[in-house]
């Protein structure tokens, strides 16, 4: 679950002194929409199960769409795509589920009203439920079409991973420049032998089940900065619906710590009532009993036409300009990070246990070295 020895490093430079920089998230409180995303990252749930959203303004919606590389404030094609996704969602709900909509919902003057309507707290519960249904369908259709765009272009996975890596490193520099109290922000790619070993020790031995080919670790100075760090990532890099359901893990922060930092948003109360840890990915059986971390996987949208060798998009309104790249994010505070490198939790022991499983699955007579 932890990065192998670094190939790509974005650690804090020697002259960076976090204590001399004010915490940017103390100057700017975590917004309601940030809290929803944080809980999604920690519980491993899905936005398709939500009954409400937390968008407060058109600018909230604009910022959210920019994370998907769909800037409706700058590009005509983005506005056309936004409307296209909305219409596709409405058509599905009418034709396959038999829903009917008021004219102002069926053809709104501004599609962003769907986000605000899904976030409304008031008398018109039916409207909110319908807007939520539309947004869920837009999310699913967008996901399918991002995958379609990926399969239709001659792009090497290596190039996509490198492009995603550079995108994340740029955000790491922004995070530091804003004075966030980081101790480290670094990442690496799994080598081919590491991927093979991972597949051999997993029962689902297909490449699709390796979510951490590109991994980043964020180490904060203090434990209470972990949730603000997740919120920063979801505000500036990762659109929260891109978090992969069922692939989150948190055995570092307690339920009370999470609730205190997020105020237990009402929309996710049902999930929280079962406990923060009740919806999460299975623990890595090769980690030591004392190993503590927060991690989640996201299909990070990457603007594919930034890659060299590709012609400009001909019809971006139909499929967009971004494809998803799976990235694992790990978050930990400095004290816990040091504790994880002691005893059975240290990296060398983790790799040894992993290789023992590989040997067992290949057969007891297999040895790592010829004698």
N, C-alpha and C positions, 0 to 999 in steps of 0.2 A: 504493500500500500504506500510505501514511501519511494521517493525518487532514488534511482541508482546514482552512482558517482556522476557529477555534473558534466554535461556536454555543452550546455548553454547556460550561462550564468548572468543574472541581473541583480546580484547582491548589492546592498547599499555601499556607495563609495566611502573610502576612509574618512573623508572630510564631512560626512553627513552625521549630524548630531540631532537625533529626534527630539531630545529634551528641549532644544532651543526653538523648536517649531510648535506653534499651537496646534492642537488637534482639530483638523478641519470639521470633523463631525460633531464637535462640541460647539463650534460656531454655527453649524447648520444641523439642526436636529434631524434625526431619522424620520422621514415622512411615512405616512400611512402606507403608501404603495411600496416603499422600501421594506416595511415590516412584513407585508404579505409575501414578498419575494424571499426574504430571509427565512421565514417559516417553511416555504416551499423547498428551499435548499436544504434545510435541516431535517425535514421529515421525509423527503423523497416522494411527495405526493404528485398529483397532476392537476393542472389548471382545468382540465375537462370535468373535474369533480367540484369545482367551485360554484358557489351560488351568488357571488358578488365580486366586484372589483373595487379599486380605490383610486381611480383617476379623478383628479380635482379640477383640471383645466385643460384647454386645448394644448397648452404648452407641455403638459404631462404626456399627452398623446403624441405630440410631435417628437419629443425626446425618446419615447418608447419606440416609435417607428424608425428613428435614426439608428437605433441599435440593430435593427434588421436591415440596415442599408436601404431604406425606403424613405427618403427625405421628401415629404410632400410639400415642404415650404420652398424647395429649390427646383424640383424636377416635375415636369408635366407627366412623364411616364409613371412616376411614383403615385401621383394623384389618380391616374387612370387605373393603375394596378390596385390601389386601395379600394376604389369603387368596384372594380372587377371582383375582388375577393368577397366583398360585401354581397354583391348580387349573386355570386355562386352559392354563398351560405344561405341566403334567403330562398333561392330556388330549391336547394336540397331540403330545407325544412318544410317548404310548401308541398313539394312533390312526393317526398318519401315519408314525412311524418304528419302531413295534413294540417300543419299550423296555418293560421291566418293572421295577418298583420294589418294594423291601421296604416293608412296611406303615408303618414309622416314617418313611420318605422320602415315601411316597405321601400320607400324612395326618399330618404332624408336629404335635406338641402346640404348637409355636411355630415359625412360618414363618421366623423369623430364624435358625433352625438351618441353613437352606440356605446362608446367607452364611458361617456359621462352618464348615460342612462343605466348602464350596468353597474355603475358606482353609486347610484342615487339611493339615499336613505329617506324614505317617505311613504306616501300612501299608495303609490302605483306599483305594487309588488309584481303584478303581471307584466308590466312593461320591463321591469328590471330582469325578470326571468327570461323574457324573450330576447332582450339585448344580450344577456349572458349566453344564451343558446347560439345567437349569431356569432358572437366573438369566438366561441369554442369551435364552430365550424370553420371560421376564417383561419384559426390557428391550424387545424388539421389539414385544410386545403393548402395553406402556405407550406406546411411541412412536406406534403406530397410533392408539390411543385418544385421545392428546393431540391429534393432528391431527384426529380426528373431532370432538372437542369444539370445536376452533377453527372448523371449518367449520359447526358447528351454531348458533353464536352470532352475533348481529349486532354485530360488533366491527370498528371501523376499524383498519387497520394503524397509522395515526398514533397512535391511543390506546395500542395495545400497545407501540409503540416508546417512547412517553413514559413509560409505566408501568415498562418495563424500565430506562429511563434513570434514573428516580428510585430504583429498587431498587439499581442499581449505585452510584449516588452515595452512598446511605446506607452501603453497604459500604466505600466509599472513606473516609468519615468514620470508620468503625469501625477501618479499617486504620491511619489516622493516630493515633486515640485510643489504640490499643494500642502506639504508638511505633515502627511499622515505618518504617525509614529511607527514605522516599520523597522524591524531588525534585519529582515531579508525578504527578497522576492525573487525566486529563481525557478528555473524549469529545466527539463531535459526531455529528450525523445528516447523511447525504448529502442535498443539495438535489435537487430534481427534475432540473435541468439536469445535475448531476453523475451521477445515475443514468442519464440518457439517454446521456451521453458514455461511461460505463462499458459500457453495452450495445452501443454502436456499435463499440467497439474490441475487443469479445469475439466470438469465433466463435459461442458459444452465446448468441445475442442474445435471451434470455428473462429475465423478471424473477426467475425462480427461481435464476438463477446469480449474482445480486448478493448476496453474503453480508455486505457491509460497510455496509449502510444505517445501522446503528448501530455506532460504533466507539469503543473506549477505548484510550488509551495510558497505560501505567504506566512511569514513569522512576524507576529506583532510583539511589541515591547511588553504589553500587559495583557492579562486574560480578558479584562473588560473591553478591550479593543477588538476582539474577534468578531462580534456581531456587527459593529460599525464597518469592519473591513469587508464582510460579506455584502453589506448594504452598498458600499462604495462600488464593488465589482458589478452589482446588479444595476446600479445607476449609470455606470460609465462604460461597461464592456459587454455584459451578458444580459440579454432580455430574459426575464424570469421564466417565460413559458418554454425557453430552450433547455431548461434543466431536465435531465432524463429521469422520468419516474422510476422509483425503486432502486436507484443507484446512489442514494445519499447515505451517509453514515456519520453519526455523532455519538461518541462515547467520552467526549471531553467536557462539554457544558451540560450542567444539570437542567432538568425541566424548569426549576424555579429561576435559574439564571436566564434562560431563554424567554420565559414569560415576563420577567422583570424588564428585559430590554425591548420587548416587542409589544407590551401591553395587551397581549392575547387578543388579537383582532377577532371580532365576532364572527366573520365569515369562515374562519378556520377553527372555530371553537370545538366543533365535533372531532376534528383530528386531534386537537390538543387535549381534549378530555380523555383520550385513550393513552396519552403520554407521548412526549416528544419522540421517544425511541420506538414507538409501536409501528411506524411505517418507515422502514429503512432497509437498505441492502444487507444481506448476510455479512457477518464479520469475516475478515480474511483469517482463515484458520492457521496461517503460518505466522501471523503477528504474535508477539509475546502477550501474555495476559495483562501486563501493565501498560501496553502501548495505547496512547490516547491521541485522537486526532478528529478533526472535522473534515470530511471530504464529500464532494459531489461532482457529478459529471454533467457537462452541458454540450449541446450541439451548437457550438459557437458559430454564428453567421459570419462568413468571410466573403468579402466582395471579390468574386472570382475574376472579374475582368481587369483587376489590377495585376494579374499574373502576366508575365511576358509571353508573347507568342500567340495570344488569343485576339481575334478581331473584336471590334466593339460589338456590344449587344445589338441585335437587329430588332427584337421585339421584347424589351424588358418589361413592358406592362403585362405580358402573359406569364412569364416565369420569374421575373425579378432579376437581380444581379448578384445574389448571394447564394452560397451553398453551405451546409452545416459541416463543421469539423469537430469531431469528438475530442474534448479536452477534460482532463481531470484536474480539479482544483483542491488542494489540501491547505487547511488553515490551522495554525497552532500558535500558542504563545511561547515566548522564549524559555520560560521556566520548564514547561512541559516538554518542549523540544529537547532540552538537555536531559531530562529524566528518561526520555524515550531511548537515549543512547546508552543506557545502563542495563546490565544484566541480560536477561533473555529477550528484551525488547530491541536490543541494538541491531543494526542493519546486518552485520555479519551472521548473526544467529538466524535472522529472518531468511536470508538467502540460503543458508544451510538447510533449514527445514523445508524450504521450497524444493531444493534439489533432491532431498530425500524422497519427497512425494513423486518427483519425476522418475527417479530410479525404480521406485516400487511399481509404478504403472508400466514401465518398460520391461520389467522383469528383474527378479532378484539377482540374476547372474550378471546384470549389466553393472559395470563399475565406471567411475569417472576417469580413471587412469588405468592403462594397461600395466600389469605388474610383471 
